[in-house]
């Protein structure tokens, strides 16, 4: 994990002092709401339906135990005893008092954390594959480059007021667990024929009101030119991106209107003035940043553990958890572990202060004191000895965090929805709970297998419903909450957008609709190994649509 230096810490502390003065001026009436809005947004502070919401940055999703304990303390002291992990690998507090937000930021700064650029029309928190650095299929560890992007983008004066918010994602694996195809810029690590590291650059992806799969603008960009090429892309966007209509202001609209070829031409032209300039990353600079990352002190371990095999044989619940929540690791004798924050009855992504403290303890005992946040709103301990898996599972069970549902239909991705967000058309959390309750049978869940179910309360798509195998979108129909259902979306290298199956449904009908979709899948799949998404791709939407609307017509 990256260790802040004196420059990092000075920047964060100065930002806290600055925002404290700005907040005091607003509360005293010296600043108007319009004057204060851009200041609070670039410090992660929203005004939600019921109270302010503070979004805290977790750069590329990495935390240490000390930081997680500080987040638990903030949840207890300044909020209502819990936090919410978002699809941007950040954490949100939904009930802080405005006057105390500078105090929260001050406490975060003490453990090298902040809320800088977690909102506003700027470059947001860069997201990364949650298995970066440990996945066996990884071709290049993207964490150093994610940190370089953080340093480049933080308070970048040229890109502080873009036409709209801007999101970057990196993947070091062909599997693409970072959803790079649906970001403003997606970077996929590759090597050229000479063995040089670099990235395939994807631009113009995004969800929201106009969902678009991104376009490759450069097949190979040498890693040394990463920041100058990002500069070129952002300059073209900053110059031509619309500021008169926020619904047409994202870079995906610019790429669509210019055409990919013309957009690429303009970027390459702009880059011709930047290539080899001060923003170029010499090996010494990459090595400098790399040296500030801590490295786990791995032991030499056998891959097979007789103790683990015995526990797997004797404890069915543990075996099920290992099969679903434990991932391969590049080091022999180690594993990465998903901690599910999707227990039935708990809002997806929510975690209590006591659970945060407990996970921090387990991270120190089992994973070198570090953990990650996934864009699926779960946590990961990335470096667990296989011999320690049973001990870890026992500890998670005591914390009520041992749900064995990663990748299953109850592993719902959901935005906070109308319960909190003033932009939402409908609630998300109660719908997620109703679906989880309907499918709260582990034997049946494992028979159904892998299904990504995503819920958004509005077209902003914070729940990524467009790329869910099953997507649910809250819509307003004459002042009432209704839900539009799509199927066939997916993230990854072959990303696709879901297709709406037909007219929307009343909230009470949604669990029945999902059950009808699953019925078709179980009937139509050609084997137990065929996933829901593969069946949809093979047979099309029509069989699912007929079965669902037969329910409506009854």
N, C-alpha and C positions, 0 to 999 in steps of 0.2 A: 504494500500500500504506500502511496506517495506521502512523504513527510514534508510539511510546509517549511519554508525557510523564512528568514527575517523579512524579506520583501513581501511574501504572501501574508504573513501575520500583520505587518504594518498596513497593508492595503485593506484588510478586513477590519482591523480596529478603527482605522480612519473612516471607513464607510459607516460603521456603527455610530461614531461620534457625529458624523454629518447627518445621518438620518434622525438621530435624537434631537438635534436642533431643528430639523425640518418638522418633526412631529410636534415639538413644543410650539413652534410658530403657528402650525395649523390649529392646534387646540386653543391657542390664545386668540385666534381670529386674524392673525397677520397674513396667513395664506388662505386663499379660497379653496373650495373643493376642486375646482378645475386646475388650480395651480399645484395642489398637493397630489392629484391623481397620478401623474407620471412619476413623481418621486416615490410614492408608496409602491407602485407597480414594479419598478425596477429594484425594489427591496423585498419583493415577494408577497406584498400585502394586498389582498383583495377585500372588497366589501361584498359579502355573501347575503343570502336571504335573511339570516338571523343575526349574524355577527361578523366581524372581520375574520378572514382566513389567512393564515401565514403559511406559505409554502417554503420549506427549507431545502436548500440544495444538497444533494448527495452526488457529487460529481462521479460520473460513470458508475454509479450505484455501489461504491465501496465505502464501508464503514469499519471502524474498529470498536472494540467493546467499550472503551471509555466514552466514545461519542454516543453509542447507543444508550449508555446509562445517563448521559446528559439529556438526551431526548426524552427518556423516561422521567427524569426530574422536571423537565419543562412541561410535560403532559400533566404531571401532578400539581405543579406549582401555579401554572399559568392557564391551564386548560381544564378539561373534565376527565383527566385520567387516561386518555388514550390518544393515539395518533393514527393517521391514515396514509398508507403507502400508495403512491399513484403509479400510473403507467409510464411516467417519466422518470422512474427510479428515485423520486423525491418523497419526502414525508410532509403531510399537511396537518396543521392544527386548526380546528374549526371554531374555537371559542375564545381566542385571546382578547383581552381588553386592549383597545387601540393605544392607550397611554402606556401600557406595559410592553408593547412590542419592542421598543429600543432595549429594554432590559433583557428580553429574550435573545435578541441579536447579540447583546454583550455577553451573555452566558454561552451562546454558540461560539463566539470568537475565542473564548478561553480554551475550546477543544478543537480549534481549526475548522470551524464550520460557519456557514453564512446563509443568506437568502438572496444573494446578489444575482440578478438576471433570471430569476425563476418566474418572472412575468414581464410584461411590456413588449414592445416591438423591437426586440433585440435577439441576440443569439442565446438561446436557452441552454439548459443543462444538456451536455452531450451524453447520449446513452450508448451502452456497450453490451455485448454478449455477456450474460451473467456468469458464464463459465470461462471467461477470458483467462488465459494463462494456465489453465488446468485441463482443458478439453483435449482428448487424444486426437480429434480430427482437425485441430487448429493448425493453420499454416503459418500464422504470424500472430504473436501476442500484441493486441491493439492497445493495451493500457497506456504504454508510454506515449503513443500518438494521441490518445484521448486527453492525457494530461497536457501535452503540448497545445492541443486545441483549446483546452480550458484557459491556459495562460494567454494564448493569443486573443481569445474572444472576450475575456473579462475586462469590462470597461473600455473596450476598443472604441476610440472616439469617432471613428468613421462609420461604425455600424451600431451606434447606440440608439438611433431612431430610424429603424428600417420601415419600409411600408407596412410590414406585419411581422408577427413573431416568426422565429426561424429555428428549425430543429435539425440537428445532425446526429447520425447514428453510425457506429463502426462495428464491423464483424470481422473476426480473424479466422472464421471457419466457413467452408462451403455450405454448411447447414443453415447459416444465417439466423441465429437466435436473437438478433437485434432488430429484425424487421426493417432492414435498410431500404427496401424498395418503396416504402411508404413514408419517407422522410423528405424534407426539403433538400438535404444532401445525404446520400448514403454512401458509405465507403466500405468496399469489400477487399480485404487484404489478398494480394496475389504476389507471385514472383514472376519475373520475365525470364526469357530463355537464358539470360546471362546470370541468373540467380539473384538479381537485384530485388529487394523488397519494394513493394508499392501498393497501389490501390486502384481498383476499378471504381470510377466515380459515377454515381447515379444522382441525377438532379430532377426535381419537379414532382416527386411523389408526395402524397399526403391524403388525408381522409377528410373529415368535415363535410361541409355542404357540397363540395365538388370532389369526390374521391377519385384519385388518379394514381396509377402505378408509375413509379419513376422511370426515367429514361437514361440509358448509359450515354454520357457525353465524352468519356475517355476510358478506353479499355485498360490502359496502364499508365499510371502516373507514378514516377519514382518517388519514394517516400521523402526524399530530401526536398522535393518541391511541394509538399503537401500544403503548407501554409500560404505560399504565394498563389497557388491555384485556387485555394479557398478565397483568398483576397479577390482574385479575378472574378469568380462567380458572384460574390457579394457585391462587387462594384457594378456589374451589369444589372443585377437585381435592384440595387439602390438607385441606379440611374433611371431605369425604365419601369420599375414596379409601381403600380397605381396607388395613389394616396387619397383618391376621391371616393373610393368605394371599398370598404373593408372586406366585402364578400368576394372581391376580385383582386385582392392585394397580395395574395400568397404567390410565391415564386412559381408554383405549379401552373397558375393562370398565365403568367408571363411566358413560360416555356411553351404552353399550348398555343398562345396567340402568335408568338414569333415563329413557332415551329422548332423542332429539335435541332435541325441542321443550322438554322440561322442563330439560334441561341448558342450553340457550340462554336460557331464562327466568331461571335462577338466575345465569348469567353477566351478563346484562344488568342484573339487579337489583343485583348486587355492583358492577358498573361505574357504576351511577347514583351511588354514593358517591365514586367515584374520578375520574369525568370532569371535566376542567378543573382537577384538583388538581395537586400538586407534580410528579407524574410526567409531566405533559403536555409534549410536545416543541415548544417555540416554534421558529419559523424560525431564530432566532439560535443555538439549541443544535444544530440539525441542521447549520447552516453551520459552527459551531465544529468539530464532529467531521469534517465534510467537508474542512475546511481542513488537517487533519492527515494526509490521504492524499496521497501523492506522485502526480504525474501524468506519464505518459510524454511525452517531448518529441518528438511525432510530426513527421515531415517531410512535405512536400507531394510525393506520389509518384503516378505514373500507375498505374492498375490493371493494365495489361498490360505485361509485361517481356519484351523480345525474348530476353534471356539465359535467363530461366526457360523460355520456350517452346522454346528450343533444347535445353536439358537434358531437358525432358519428351519431346521427340521422339527424342533420341539414347540415353536411358538408361531402359529398361523398368522396372527395379527402382525407380528414383527416381520414375517416373511412377506406379507402383502405390502407393508410399508417400504421394505427394501426394494421390492420389484417395481414399485411405482415412483418412489421419491429419491432413490439413490442412483447416481450417475457415474459412469466410468471416469477415471482419472489418468492423466498421462504418467503418473508415478506409480510404480508397483506398490501394492499394499495400501493405497489411499483411495478415497472416493469423495465425490461432491454430493451434498445432500440438500434437497429442497425442503424448507420448512413451510408448510402450507398455512396461509392465512385465510383459508376458505372453509373453515368449519361451518357446518350447517347452523344457521341461526345467527351468525356473526356477519356484519357487513364486510364484503370482500375488501381485503387490504387493511382492515382495522387490527390494531394490536394494543393491548393495555400496557400501562406503565410497568405493572408487575411482570408481565410477559417479556417486555423489553429487557428488564433487569435479568430475568431468568435466561433469556437467549444470550445476553452478554456473558453471563457466567459460563454457559455451555460453549460459547465461542472460545473463551479463554482455555477451557479444559480440553476441548476437542478439535479446535481449528485455528491455532496460533493467534487467537484473539481478534480474528477478522471475519467479516461476513459481507454479503452482497445483497442488493435489492434487485429484483427482477422486474421487467416491464409487464409481467403477468401478476404483479402485486403480491409476490411471495418473497421469502428470504432464502438465501443459500449460504451454507457453510461449505467452503470450497476445498478444504484440505483436511478431511477426517480420516484417521487411520481406520481401516476396515475392522480391526479388532475392537474399535471404540464405538461401532455403530449401535450395538445393543444398549450400551450405556447411554449414548446420545438419545436413542429412541425412548428409553425409560425416562430420561429427563424431560423430553418434549411431551411425553404422555402426562407427566405431572403438571406441566404448564398448559395442558389442553391444546397442544399445537402439533399433534401427531396424526392429523388427518392424512390418510393414504390416498389422496385424490388428485395428485398432479396429472394434468392431461385429461382428466375425466370431466364429465359434464357438470359436476358440482364445483369444479375449479373455475368458478365464474369470474370473468373480468368485468368490473362495473365501475362507472363513475359515481360520485356521491349523489347525482341526480337532484330531483326536486326537493328532497329533504334538506338540502343545504344550498344548492347552486341557484342563483337568481336567473340564470339563463335557461334552465331546464324547462322542458315542456311537461315532463312526467317524472315520477319517482323511478329510481333504479334499484335501490336497496331492498324494498319489500318484494319486488318482482324476483330478484335473485334469491331471496329467502324462500319464496314459494316454490321456485324450481328446485332448489336444493332439498326442500322437504319432500317434494314429489319423488325425487330420485335418491332418497336417503337410505339406500340398501346397497351395501358394498358388493355383494355377490352379483346383483343385477348390473351395477355400475361397471364392474370388471368384465361382465359379459358384453356390455355395450362397447366398451373400449374407448379409444381416444376421440374426444369431441371437444373442440374449443367453442365455448359459448360466451359471447361478449354482449354487454348491455350498455347503451348510451341513453342518457335522458334528453338529448337534443342532437341536432345536426352537427354540433361541434365535434362529436365522435371521440370524446375523451375516453370512452370505454372501448374504442377501436372496433365497433360493431361491424364495420364494412369487411374486416378480414377475419371475422369469426366463422368457423364452420357453420355455426348458427349465430346470426346477428339479430339483436333486438333493439329497435329504435323507438323511443318515446316520442309521440306526436300529439299535438293539440287538436282536438276535433270539437269545435263549438264549446270550448272551455272545459272539456273533459279529457282525461288521460286515456290515450289509445296507444297501441304498440304495433309497429310494422315489423314483419319477420322476413329475414333474408337467409339464404343458405348458399353454400359453395364458396365462401371467402376463405382465404388462407394467407399466412405470411410466409416468409422464407424466400428462397431463390426463385421459386415458381409462384410468386405471390399472385393472388387473384382477388377480385372484389365480389362479394356475395350478390345474388340476384333476389330481388323482392318477390315473394311468392304470390302476393295479391293484396287485397284490401286489409287494413289494419284490424286489430282485435282489441276488445275490452280487456282491461287488466286482469279480471278474474278468469278469463279464458286462456291466458298465456301458458300456464303449466299444462293444460290439456293439449294445446297446440304443439308444445315441445314433445310431449309424449306421443302424439300422432306422427311427428317427424321421425322419432326413434323407431316406432313400429314399422314404418316403411323401410328404414335402413336395415333392421333385423330381418325383414322378409326378403329384401332385394340383394343383400350382400352375397358375394359369391363364395365367401369363406369367412371363418372367424377372424382371419388376418386382415381382411379388407376393412379399412377405416371408413367412418362416416363420410368424410370429405371425398374419398376415392369412389365410394358408391354414388355420391351426388354427381361427380364428374362423369361417371360411366353411364348412368341411366337418365341424367338430366333432372330438371326441377319438377316436371309434370306429375310423376307418380306421387311425390310428396305433396304437391299442391292439391291433387284430387283427394287424398286421404284427409288432409286438414280441413278442406272446405266441405267435405261430407259431414264433418262434425258440426260446422256452422249451420248447414242446411237441415239438420235433424230437428 
